[in-house]
Amino acid sequence: MISFLELLKKRRSCRRFTGEPIAEEAVANIMRAALMSPSGHRINPWEFILVEDKDTLKALSVCKAAGAQLIEGAAMAVVVIADTTKSDVWIEDCSIATILMQLAAEEMGLGSCWVQIRLRSDVEGNMADANVKSLLDIPQHYSVLSIVAIGHKERESRPFDDDKMQWEKLHIGKYNG
């Protein structure tokens, strides 16, 4: 089994997928990671919409002006939403769930990419959040934080380079910049 630090080093954003379907067990494990994600006061404001339909993946790929096109080539996407009436830290809670899904995917040899939706817009200036809500029939009191595109990697990326570690950003005791 790979160590946690090795997993972090190996996880890189994947923007090209083979199109091969993901095994049901792998999907279940990714969603287990999301559902075990910590949240403030264990309120769990997050919810997840799994999308495997190719037409819907294509529609999601144009929900914002740039950076979402890769969704079309993924085997699946997980839309991360939150009931914003439940928690004032829904953004943080959904962010944690998003990265845990990515780490779970990497552990199984799958690629993933976080596609930011919150505060992004499409080429016509419409909010990406509204586009996704309309496409997936998401109630208005929910917000969309991100979409995680997941699939089999077209190619392996080089792991994170330890020589590029920004130790100068680490401060001990107080800010000493």
VENGIFEN-V76326 format. One line per field, one symbol per residue. phi: phi as a letter, one per 30 degrees, with the letter a starting at -180 (. if undefined). burial: 1 if it has 16 or more other C-alpha atoms within 10 Angstrom, else 0. A space follows every 10 residues. Layout:
phi = ???
burial = ???
//
This chain:
phi = .ddddddddd dbdccbbdjd dcdeddeddd ddeddcedbe hhdhddbbcd bbddddeddd dcdbdbjced dedddabcdc bbddddadcd dddddddddd ddddddecic cabdcdceic bddcjddeed ddeddchded dcbcdabcdb adddadcdde dedcdcdddc cciadbd
burial = 0000001001 1101111010 0100011001 1011101110 0001111100 1100011111 1111101111 1111111111 1111001001 1011101111 1111111011 1111111101 1000001111 1110000100 0111111111 1110000000 0000000000 0000000
//
